[in-house]
Amino acid sequence: MIWRMAVQRVALLATAVLVTLLPGCAEMCYERVQLGQEQRAYRSVFPEENTRRSTEGVCYCEKDGFGRTEAAVLLLTGDRRVAGKLYALHHARKSGLQAETIYRLRGELDPQLLKLSATGPIDMLRAIADGLTTSGEDTFVREAHGWVAGGLVRLMQRWPHVGDEGPAVTRLTETLERVPAGGIARISVDGRGVYFIEYTQTVAQ
């Protein structure tokens, strides 16, 4: 009996570790989408049952039974081409007496397609976070947008000399309680002028 319980505990722990390490559906779909793609190319990438249209484009959100939530947002141009893509992972897990919160945000943004080429990277992120939090859309869309916008706010907070993260902060009070601050923030730009952003943080309790 004791041996069987020990085996079950090991199996549960191994499953929890695999859930953390393996990419989820949203991340795999995120990888398949490319900037500049037209609607016919990305329309069937994300599972329909967990995908909604929004004023900003398309969003996806899904939770599993292991405390893991994934969200993805595609920012679209007026003719429905992909101008930006953002992916957020939030994983609240427990192992014995320890609890751990993992949050990660990734994104690729084309300022020209977003019509934000005249702004700097932080102003661009501020404008995107503002747009994601201004809509009065349904609960599903607000949650998907919130997980992504929360990461954008935390990223901006890590950038030197940024004193104002914009109005999104006051709209994300509940979400920001679950998105840990003080993580590692990165912004880079390639030869095409496309921005790559990342924010990661792990908090053990």
ZIMOQUI-V276072 format. One line per field, one symbol per residue. ss: DSSP state (~ for helix, > for strand, _ for the rest). phi: phi as a letter, one per 40 degrees, with the letter a starting at -180 (. if undefined). Layout:
ss->???
phi->???
//
This chain:
ss->_~~~~~~~~~~~~~~~~~~~~___~~~~~~~~______~~~~_____~~~>>>___>>>>>>>____>>>>>>>>>_____>>>>>>>>>>>>>>__>>>>>>>>>>>>>__________~~~~~~~~~~~~~~____~~~~~~~~~~~~~~~~~~~~_________~~~~_~~~~_______>>>>>>____>>>>>>>>>>>_
phi->.ccccccccccccccccccccccccccccdcccbdgccdccbdbccdccbbbcaccibbbaabbcbgbbbbbbbcbcccgcccabbbbbbbbbbbgccbabbbabbabbbdcccfbccbcccccccccccccbcccccddcccdccccccccccccccccgccbcgccdccbdccccbbccgccbbbbbcccgccbbabbabbcb
//
